[in-house]
Amino acid sequence: MEQKNYETRHIFLAISICTLVATPFFFILIPKTAHNMLFFSTSTWLVQTPKYSYTLFALGGFFLALGFFFVYLFHKQQTKIVISVFVMIPLTLLIMSLSINHYQYMGDTGVAWSSPFSYTTSQYSWDDVERIEYVLTENYKKEKSRILIMFKDGNSISFVSDNVFREKYWKFRGIIAKYSIPFIGTGANANS
């Protein structure tokens, strides 16, 4: 009979540490990749993942690591292990699903987004847009400029003017011209 040189509980400690180490890599990749897979189509040309989505996903990874750590910590107390597993796993899944469900995109038919902590989608056609503002930031290294889209019912959504947006800027300008949407702001004519 062979002798074990480890305790089973140490495996859960190792999994917990690996989860904590891997979370920063995954929280950068998974939300953006999931949003691109779910929402990009021939008529959708810009999908953005809000910063809050990344934060929620990282929080989910932390709770997953914490769940594994609790299994390590309470290795002889089965009741606490069961409670921690039945609390941490659903909590992790809920937080990560909220992260994946927080998105915004625009395309040929209009704009859509889902707010944090919500499973509902707000959708507007380009006919519903009252005006668009280009909000130029003074310190572009610290914060990127934004495109603020305001709708006739008072709602608004903001898109970051990043490299991906600038690649699709010609489509955006085409939509503005097609629907005669007022486009104002300090940088509105800079890229015409």
WOSULSUL-V646439 format. One record per residue. N is the residue number from 1. RES is the residue in one letter. PSI is psi in degrees with one decimal (NA if undefined). OMEGA is omega in whole degrees, 0 to 359 (* if undefined). D_CENTER is the distance of its C-alpha to the mean C-alpha in Angstrom with 1 decimal. Layout:
[[N | RES | PSI | OMEGA | D_CENTER] [N | RES | PSI | OMEGA | D_CENTER]]
This chain:
[[1 | M | 129.2 | 181 | 51.1] [2 | E | 148.9 | 179 | 48.4] [3 | Q | 135.4 | 177 | 47.1] [4 | K | 136.3 | 177 | 43.4] [5 | N | 18.2 | 181 | 42.4] [6 | Y | 161.7 | 172 | 39.2] [7 | E | 146.4 | 182 | 38.2] [8 | T | -34.4 | 182 | 35.7] [9 | R | -27.7 | 180 | 33.8] [10 | H | -25.0 | 175 | 33.2] [11 | I | -41.3 | 179 | 31.2] [12 | F | -32.8 | 174 | 28.6] [13 | L | -43.2 | 179 | 28.7] [14 | A | -42.1 | 178 | 28.0] [15 | I | -40.2 | 179 | 25.1] [16 | S | -45.8 | 180 | 23.7] [17 | I | -44.0 | 179 | 24.2] [18 | C | -38.4 | 178 | 22.8] [19 | T | -43.3 | 178 | 19.6] [20 | L | -39.1 | 180 | 19.2] [21 | V | -38.0 | 184 | 20.1] [22 | A | -24.0 | 184 | 17.7] [23 | T | -44.6 | 179 | 14.6] [24 | P | -33.6 | 178 | 14.0] [25 | F | -42.9 | 183 | 14.3] [26 | F | -33.9 | 183 | 12.2] [27 | F | -17.0 | 174 | 9.2] [28 | I | -38.7 | 187 | 9.3] [29 | L | -46.2 | 192 | 10.1] [30 | I | -50.1 | 181 | 8.9] [31 | P | -46.0 | 181 | 5.2] [32 | K | -44.7 | 180 | 6.5] [33 | T | -43.9 | 179 | 9.7] [34 | A | -42.9 | 180 | 9.0] [35 | H | -42.5 | 179 | 7.6] [36 | N | -41.1 | 180 | 10.7] [37 | M | -38.0 | 184 | 12.9] [38 | L | -34.2 | 193 | 12.3] [39 | F | -19.7 | 179 | 12.5] [40 | F | 135.5 | 176 | 14.5] [41 | S | -176.1 | 179 | 18.2] [42 | T | -26.1 | 180 | 21.3] [43 | S | -9.7 | 178 | 20.8] [44 | T | 120.7 | 186 | 17.1] [45 | W | -1.5 | 175 | 17.0] [46 | L | 119.2 | 175 | 13.8] [47 | V | 125.1 | 178 | 10.2] [48 | Q | 141.8 | 177 | 7.7] [49 | T | 113.5 | 180 | 4.1] [50 | P | 153.1 | 181 | 4.7] [51 | K | -36.2 | 182 | 6.0] [52 | Y | -28.9 | 178 | 6.0] [53 | S | -41.8 | 178 | 2.9] [54 | Y | -40.4 | 180 | 5.1] [55 | T | -44.4 | 178 | 7.9] [56 | L | -42.0 | 181 | 7.8] [57 | F | -40.7 | 177 | 7.9] [58 | A | -38.9 | 177 | 10.6] [59 | L | -40.3 | 176 | 12.3] [60 | G | -41.6 | 177 | 12.6] [61 | G | -38.0 | 177 | 14.1] [62 | F | -44.3 | 179 | 16.4] [63 | F | -33.7 | 176 | 17.6] [64 | L | -45.8 | 178 | 18.3] [65 | A | -39.5 | 178 | 20.3] [66 | L | -38.2 | 177 | 22.0] [67 | G | -45.1 | 177 | 23.0] [68 | F | -36.7 | 179 | 24.7] [69 | F | -37.9 | 177 | 26.3] [70 | F | -37.9 | 177 | 27.7] [71 | V | -40.7 | 176 | 29.3] [72 | Y | -45.7 | 185 | 30.9] [73 | L | -41.2 | 184 | 32.0] [74 | F | 40.1 | 188 | 33.5] [75 | H | -24.6 | 181 | 35.1] [76 | K | 1.3 | 182 | 38.3] [77 | Q | 88.1 | 187 | 37.0] [78 | Q | -37.7 | 182 | 35.9] [79 | T | -44.1 | 180 | 35.1] [80 | K | -35.4 | 177 | 32.6] [81 | I | -47.4 | 181 | 31.0] [82 | V | -44.1 | 179 | 30.7] [83 | I | -45.7 | 181 | 29.3] [84 | S | -38.0 | 179 | 26.7] [85 | V | -43.8 | 181 | 25.7] [86 | F | -12.5 | 175 | 25.6] [87 | V | -47.8 | 187 | 23.6] [88 | M | -40.7 | 182 | 21.1] [89 | I | -49.2 | 176 | 20.2] [90 | P | -36.8 | 178 | 19.4] [91 | L | -43.4 | 178 | 17.6] [92 | T | -47.5 | 180 | 15.4] [93 | L | -39.6 | 178 | 14.8] [94 | L | -48.7 | 182 | 14.0] [95 | I | -42.8 | 180 | 11.5] [96 | M | -36.0 | 178 | 9.8] [97 | S | -34.7 | 175 | 10.1] [98 | L | -35.6 | 177 | 8.7] [99 | S | -46.9 | 181 | 5.5] [100 | I | -29.4 | 183 | 5.9] [101 | N | 1.3 | 178 | 7.4] [102 | H | 105.0 | 188 | 5.2] [103 | Y | 172.0 | 171 | 5.6] [104 | Q | 141.7 | 179 | 8.7] [105 | Y | 160.0 | 175 | 11.5] [106 | M | 153.5 | 181 | 15.2] [107 | G | -162.7 | 183 | 18.2] [108 | D | -33.0 | 184 | 21.9] [109 | T | -20.4 | 181 | 22.0] [110 | G | -152.9 | 185 | 19.6] [111 | V | 143.4 | 176 | 16.3] [112 | A | 151.1 | 176 | 13.9] [113 | W | 162.7 | 174 | 10.8] [114 | S | 130.6 | 181 | 9.9] [115 | S | 159.8 | 177 | 10.1] [116 | P | 148.4 | 180 | 8.9] [117 | F | 32.9 | 180 | 11.5] [118 | S | 142.2 | 175 | 12.6] [119 | Y | 13.1 | 179 | 13.2] [120 | T | 148.9 | 180 | 14.8] [121 | T | 131.6 | 173 | 14.1] [122 | S | 123.6 | 181 | 15.7] [123 | Q | 136.4 | 177 | 17.4] [124 | Y | 141.5 | 174 | 19.9] [125 | S | 167.8 | 179 | 22.3] [126 | W | -22.1 | 176 | 23.5] [127 | D | -22.5 | 181 | 26.6] [128 | D | -4.9 | 184 | 24.9] [129 | V | 127.8 | 177 | 23.9] [130 | E | -49.0 | 179 | 26.3] [131 | R | 163.8 | 178 | 25.4] [132 | I | 133.4 | 179 | 23.0] [133 | E | 137.5 | 173 | 23.1] [134 | Y | 114.2 | 183 | 22.4] [135 | V | 105.3 | 182 | 21.7] [136 | L | 126.5 | 178 | 23.0] [137 | T | 150.7 | 181 | 22.3] [138 | E | -37.1 | 180 | 25.3] [139 | N | 86.8 | 186 | 23.9] [140 | Y | -18.8 | 178 | 21.7] [141 | K | -29.7 | 181 | 21.3] [142 | K | -39.2 | 182 | 19.7] [143 | E | 137.5 | 182 | 17.6] [144 | K | 153.9 | 175 | 17.0] [145 | S | 158.4 | 185 | 18.6] [146 | R | 154.7 | 172 | 16.9] [147 | I | 117.1 | 182 | 17.9] [148 | L | 118.3 | 180 | 18.3] [149 | I | 119.2 | 181 | 19.1] [150 | M | 133.4 | 184 | 21.4] [151 | F | 161.8 | 184 | 22.6] [152 | K | -24.8 | 180 | 26.1] [153 | D | 3.2 | 177 | 25.3] [154 | G | -15.1 | 177 | 23.9] [155 | N | 160.8 | 177 | 20.1] [156 | S | 159.7 | 177 | 18.0] [157 | I | 147.0 | 182 | 14.7] [158 | S | 131.4 | 176 | 14.0] [159 | F | 139.6 | 178 | 12.8] [160 | V | 135.6 | 177 | 13.1] [161 | S | 76.8 | 181 | 16.3] [162 | D | -172.3 | 182 | 15.4] [163 | N | -39.9 | 181 | 17.4] [164 | V | -42.5 | 178 | 15.7] [165 | F | -43.1 | 181 | 16.3] [166 | R | -30.4 | 175 | 19.8] [167 | E | -32.9 | 182 | 20.5] [168 | K | 10.4 | 184 | 20.0] [169 | Y | -35.9 | 180 | 21.8] [170 | W | -36.4 | 176 | 24.9] [171 | K | -40.9 | 179 | 23.4] [172 | F | -46.2 | 178 | 22.0] [173 | R | -34.4 | 176 | 25.5] [174 | G | -40.1 | 177 | 27.0] [175 | I | -44.1 | 180 | 25.2] [176 | I | -44.0 | 180 | 26.3] [177 | A | -42.4 | 183 | 29.8] [178 | K | -41.4 | 184 | 30.0] [179 | Y | 4.7 | 180 | 29.0] [180 | S | 50.8 | 181 | 30.8] [181 | I | 128.7 | 176 | 27.9] [182 | P | 130.0 | 182 | 28.9] [183 | F | 109.6 | 185 | 26.9] [184 | I | 163.0 | 177 | 27.7] [185 | G | 169.0 | 185 | 26.9] [186 | T | -29.5 | 182 | 28.1] [187 | G | 12.8 | 186 | 26.5] [188 | A | -36.8 | 182 | 26.9] [189 | N | 0.7 | 184 | 29.9] [190 | A | -34.8 | 185 | 29.1] [191 | N | 16.4 | 183 | 27.6] [192 | S | NA | * | 29.9]]
